[in-house]
Amino acid sequence: MSEIRPRRSVLAMPGSNARALEKARTLPADVILIDLEDGTAPEAKEAARAQVAAAVAARGFGPREVVVRINPPETDDGEADLVALASAAPDAILVPKVRTSDTLIAVGSRLRRLGAPLATRVWAMIETPMAVVKAAEIAGAARDVDGRLAALVLGPNDLLKAARIPPPGRAALVPWLMTVLAAARAYEIEAIDGVFTDLTDAAGFEAECAQGRALGFDGKMLIHPNQIGPANAAFGPSAETIEQARRLMEVFEAPENRDRGVVALDGKMIERLHVEAARRTLALADAIAQLSA
C-alpha cells in the first residue's frame, strides 16, 4: 500500500495575505492550499509569489501538507510561479483550468528542468466541461514519468456556470462528479470535492460534506477555518468504522481463516476483497492520529 496522507480538509487562502499564512501554521487542516491564482489580485501577484515561496521554503507548517495553486502555466505569471516554487518545494503544485494531460506533463517536465524535487507532486483542477470529458486522460498523467499527478480537485461552481445549470444545481452535477472520481480511482490518485461558498449555511455545508464522502471523495476544498472541523469529521473514519475494520482484519488473520475467501462476521458474509479497504481505513486512522499528536 502506498503512503496514506489525510486530505479531509483542504483550506484555501490567498497568497497575498501574510497574516492568513501565519495563522495557517496552527490550524487543524490536513492541507493548506495557498492561492496565487484567483485568490490573489493581479497587482499583488509578484509580491505574493515571493512571500509564498519564502513561507513554503521556511517549512513552518508542521505536519500539514502544503499545496500552492499557481496561475495558468502558459501565462507569464504561471511560469514565474513555477520558477519561484521549484526550489521552495511545496508538497504539491495545483494547476488550474486543466483541460488535457499535456498541460500536466508540461508542468512536470518544467519542474524537472528547474530542479524541483520529485517529492513535489502536481494536483489538477477540474473546472471545465472539457476537463470532465477528458477526466480519464488527465488522470492518466499520473502514469507518465513527468506527470507527477497525485490528485484531482473539483471546481463545482465553474462547472455549474459552464453547464448553465441554475443554482443550487449540486444534484444535477453528481454524474460529472462521479466521472471525475472514477478517473481518479482508475489511476489510484486522490479526488477532492470542491468548495461550499455559503458561510452562513452550516447545515448545508455539513450535508454537502456527507454527500461528498458518500460519493467517495477523499476530502473537501474549504474557504474558511470554520469549515475544517465538519470536513475532518465527515471525511475521516468514525470510531465505529475503525473498530469494524480492526475486527475484520483480526477475523481474516486468524489461523483458521488465512486460506479462506469468505468468512462470517456479525451474521454477515465478508469477502477477502474487503481486507484491503479495512487496511486502508486503519492506515488512514493512524495517519490522522499522527497529525493530531
C-alpha positions as CSV (number, residue, x, y, z in Angstrom):
1,M,0.0,0.0,0.0
2,S,1.3,3.5,-0.9
3,E,1.7,6.2,1.7
4,I,-1.7,7.3,3.1
5,R,-2.0,11.1,3.8
6,P,-5.2,12.5,5.2
7,R,-6.7,15.1,2.9
8,R,-10.0,15.6,4.6
9,S,-9.8,19.3,4.8
10,V,-8.0,21.4,2.1
11,L,-8.1,25.0,3.3
12,A,-7.6,27.6,0.6
13,M,-6.2,31.1,1.4
14,P,-4.8,33.9,-0.6
15,G,-1.0,34.0,-1.0
16,S,-1.1,37.8,-0.6
17,N,-2.3,37.6,3.0
18,A,0.7,37.3,5.2
19,R,-1.5,37.1,8.4
20,A,-3.5,34.2,7.0
21,L,-0.3,32.3,6.1
22,E,0.9,32.7,9.6
23,K,-2.4,31.6,11.1
24,A,-2.4,28.5,8.8
25,R,0.6,27.2,10.8
26,T,-1.7,26.5,13.7
27,L,-5.0,25.4,12.1
28,P,-6.1,21.7,12.2
29,A,-6.5,21.4,8.4
30,D,-4.9,18.4,6.7
31,V,-3.8,20.5,3.7
32,I,-3.0,24.3,3.4
33,L,-3.8,25.4,-0.1
34,I,-2.1,28.7,-0.8
35,D,-3.6,30.5,-3.8
36,L,-1.6,32.6,-6.2
37,E,-4.4,32.5,-8.9
38,D,-7.9,33.7,-8.3
39,G,-7.3,34.5,-4.6
40,T,-4.6,37.0,-5.4
41,A,-5.2,40.3,-7.2
42,P,-3.2,40.9,-10.4
43,E,-1.3,43.8,-8.9
44,A,-0.4,41.7,-5.8
45,K,0.9,38.6,-7.7
46,E,4.6,39.4,-7.8
47,A,4.8,40.3,-4.1
48,A,2.6,37.3,-3.2
49,R,4.8,34.9,-5.2
50,A,7.9,35.9,-3.3
51,Q,6.1,35.8,0.0
52,V,4.6,32.4,-0.6
53,A,7.9,30.9,-1.9
54,A,9.6,32.2,1.3
55,A,6.9,30.8,3.6
56,V,6.9,27.4,1.9
57,A,10.7,27.2,2.0
58,A,10.7,28.0,5.7
59,R,8.9,24.7,6.5
60,G,6.8,26.1,9.3
61,F,3.6,24.3,8.6
62,G,4.3,21.2,10.7
63,P,2.6,18.0,9.6
64,R,0.2,19.8,7.3
65,E,0.5,19.2,3.6
66,V,1.3,22.4,1.7
67,V,-0.1,22.9,-1.8
68,V,0.2,26.1,-3.9
69,R,-2.2,26.9,-6.7
70,I,-0.3,28.6,-9.5
71,N,-1.6,30.8,-12.3
72,P,-2.2,29.0,-15.6
73,P,1.2,27.7,-16.6
74,E,1.0,29.1,-20.1
75,T,0.9,32.6,-18.7
76,D,3.9,34.8,-17.6
77,D,2.6,34.6,-14.0
78,G,2.3,30.8,-14.2
79,E,5.9,30.5,-15.4
80,A,7.1,32.8,-12.7
81,D,5.2,30.8,-10.1
82,L,6.9,27.6,-11.2
83,V,10.4,29.2,-11.1
84,A,9.8,30.6,-7.6
85,L,8.3,27.4,-6.3
86,A,10.7,24.8,-7.7
87,S,13.3,25.4,-5.1
88,A,10.8,26.2,-2.3
89,A,9.5,22.6,-2.8
90,P,5.9,22.6,-1.6
91,D,4.3,19.2,-1.2
92,A,2.3,19.8,-4.4
93,I,1.5,22.4,-7.0
94,L,-2.1,22.8,-8.1
95,V,-2.6,23.6,-11.7
96,P,-5.8,25.5,-12.6
97,K,-8.1,25.0,-15.6
98,V,-6.6,21.8,-16.8
99,R,-8.2,20.5,-20.0
100,T,-5.8,17.8,-21.1
101,S,-3.0,15.7,-19.7
102,D,-0.5,17.6,-21.9
103,T,-0.6,20.6,-19.5
104,L,0.3,18.4,-16.5
105,I,3.1,16.7,-18.3
106,A,4.5,20.0,-19.5
107,V,4.3,21.3,-15.9
108,G,6.1,18.2,-14.6
109,S,8.7,18.5,-17.3
110,R,9.3,22.1,-16.4
111,L,9.6,21.3,-12.7
112,R,12.2,18.7,-13.5
113,R,14.3,21.1,-15.6
114,L,14.0,23.6,-12.8
115,G,15.4,21.1,-10.3
116,A,12.3,20.6,-8.2
117,P,12.5,17.5,-6.1
118,L,10.4,14.5,-7.2
119,A,8.5,14.7,-3.9
120,T,6.8,17.9,-5.2
121,R,3.7,16.5,-6.8
122,V,1.1,18.0,-9.1
123,W,-2.6,18.4,-8.5
124,A,-5.1,19.3,-11.2
125,M,-8.2,21.5,-11.0
126,I,-11.1,20.0,-12.9
127,E,-13.3,23.1,-13.6
128,T,-14.4,22.9,-17.2
129,P,-16.7,20.6,-19.2
130,M,-13.8,19.6,-21.4
131,A,-11.9,18.5,-18.3
132,V,-14.7,16.3,-17.2
133,V,-15.0,14.8,-20.7
134,K,-11.2,14.1,-20.6
135,A,-11.0,13.2,-17.0
136,A,-9.6,9.7,-17.6
137,E,-6.9,11.1,-20.0
138,I,-6.0,13.8,-17.4
139,A,-5.8,11.3,-14.6
140,G,-3.6,9.1,-16.8
141,A,-0.8,11.7,-16.4
142,A,-0.2,10.0,-13.0
143,R,1.5,7.2,-15.0
144,D,3.7,9.5,-17.1
145,V,7.3,9.9,-15.9
146,D,6.9,13.7,-15.9
147,G,3.2,13.7,-14.8
148,R,3.7,13.8,-11.0
149,L,-0.1,13.8,-10.7
150,A,-1.4,12.9,-7.2
151,A,-4.9,14.4,-7.0
152,L,-7.9,15.8,-9.0
153,V,-9.7,18.8,-7.4
154,L,-13.2,19.7,-8.4
155,G,-14.3,23.2,-9.2
156,P,-18.1,22.8,-9.0
157,N,-19.0,26.5,-9.2
158,D,-17.1,26.8,-12.5
159,L,-18.7,23.6,-13.8
160,L,-22.2,24.8,-12.9
161,K,-21.7,28.0,-14.7
162,A,-20.2,26.4,-17.8
163,A,-23.0,23.8,-17.9
164,R,-25.7,26.6,-17.5
165,I,-27.2,24.7,-14.5
166,P,-29.2,27.1,-12.3
167,P,-28.4,27.2,-8.6
168,P,-28.1,25.3,-6.4
169,G,-27.6,22.6,-9.0
170,R,-25.5,20.2,-7.0
171,A,-27.8,17.2,-7.7
172,A,-27.5,17.8,-11.4
173,L,-23.7,17.8,-11.2
174,V,-23.4,14.4,-9.5
175,P,-22.8,12.4,-12.8
176,W,-20.0,14.8,-13.6
177,L,-18.5,14.4,-10.1
178,M,-18.6,10.6,-10.4
179,T,-17.0,10.7,-13.8
180,V,-14.0,12.5,-12.2
181,L,-14.0,10.2,-9.2
182,A,-13.9,7.1,-11.5
183,A,-11.0,8.6,-13.4
184,A,-9.1,9.3,-10.1
185,R,-9.7,5.8,-8.8
186,A,-8.7,4.1,-12.1
187,Y,-5.3,5.7,-11.8
188,E,-5.1,5.4,-8.0
189,I,-4.9,9.1,-7.2
190,E,-6.9,11.3,-4.8
191,A,-10.2,13.1,-5.5
192,I,-11.1,16.3,-3.6
193,D,-14.6,17.7,-3.7
194,G,-14.9,21.5,-4.3
195,V,-15.9,24.4,-2.2
196,F,-19.2,25.3,-0.5
197,T,-19.4,29.1,-0.6
198,D,-22.3,29.9,1.7
199,L,-20.6,30.5,5.1
200,T,-23.9,31.2,6.7
201,D,-25.3,27.8,6.0
202,A,-23.5,25.4,8.3
203,A,-26.2,22.7,7.9
204,G,-25.9,22.9,4.1
205,F,-22.1,22.6,4.4
206,E,-22.3,19.5,6.6
207,A,-24.9,17.9,4.2
208,E,-22.6,18.5,1.2
209,C,-19.6,17.0,3.1
210,A,-21.7,14.0,3.9
211,Q,-22.7,13.7,0.3
212,G,-19.1,14.1,-0.9
213,R,-18.0,11.3,1.4
214,A,-20.9,9.1,0.3
215,L,-19.8,9.6,-3.3
216,G,-16.3,8.5,-2.4
217,F,-14.3,11.7,-2.3
218,D,-11.2,11.9,0.0
219,G,-11.8,15.4,1.3
220,K,-13.1,18.9,0.5
221,M,-11.7,22.2,-0.5
222,L,-12.6,24.8,2.1
223,I,-12.7,28.6,2.1
224,H,-12.9,29.3,5.9
225,P,-11.3,27.8,9.0
226,N,-14.8,27.3,10.5
227,Q,-15.3,24.6,7.9
228,I,-12.3,22.5,9.0
229,G,-13.9,20.6,11.9
230,P,-17.0,19.5,10.0
231,A,-14.9,18.4,7.0
232,N,-12.5,16.5,9.2
233,A,-15.4,14.7,10.9
234,A,-17.2,13.9,7.6
235,F,-14.2,12.6,5.6
236,G,-12.4,10.8,8.5
237,P,-13.3,7.2,9.5
238,S,-15.6,7.1,12.5
239,A,-14.7,5.2,15.7
240,E,-17.3,2.6,14.7
241,T,-15.7,2.2,11.2
242,I,-12.3,1.9,12.7
243,E,-13.4,-0.8,15.1
244,Q,-15.2,-2.7,12.4
245,A,-12.0,-2.6,10.2
246,R,-9.9,-3.9,13.1
247,R,-12.3,-6.8,13.7
248,L,-12.4,-7.7,10.0
249,M,-8.6,-7.8,9.9
250,E,-8.5,-10.0,13.0
251,V,-11.0,-12.4,11.6
252,F,-9.1,-12.9,8.3
253,E,-5.8,-13.1,10.1
254,A,-6.9,-15.9,12.4
255,P,-5.1,-19.1,11.6
256,E,-8.3,-21.0,10.7
257,N,-9.3,-18.3,8.1
258,R,-6.0,-17.4,6.4
259,D,-6.8,-19.5,3.4
260,R,-10.5,-18.7,3.2
261,G,-12.0,-16.2,0.8
262,V,-15.2,-15.7,2.7
263,V,-15.8,-15.6,6.5
264,A,-18.8,-14.8,8.7
265,L,-18.7,-11.6,10.9
266,D,-21.7,-10.4,12.9
267,G,-24.0,-12.6,10.9
268,K,-22.8,-11.3,7.5
269,M,-20.6,-13.0,4.9
270,I,-17.5,-10.9,4.4
271,E,-15.2,-11.5,1.3
272,R,-11.4,-11.2,1.4
273,L,-11.6,-8.3,-1.0
274,H,-12.8,-6.2,1.9
275,V,-9.4,-6.7,3.6
276,E,-7.7,-4.0,1.5
277,A,-10.4,-1.5,2.3
278,A,-10.1,-2.3,6.0
279,R,-6.3,-2.0,5.9
280,R,-6.6,1.4,4.2
281,T,-9.1,2.6,6.9
282,L,-6.7,1.7,9.6
283,A,-3.8,3.3,7.9
284,L,-5.8,6.5,7.4
285,A,-6.8,6.5,11.1
286,D,-3.2,6.1,12.1
287,A,-2.1,8.9,9.8
288,I,-4.8,11.2,11.3
289,A,-3.7,10.3,14.8
290,Q,-0.2,11.3,13.9
291,L,-1.4,14.7,12.6
292,S,-3.1,15.3,16.0
293,A,-0.2,14.1,18.1
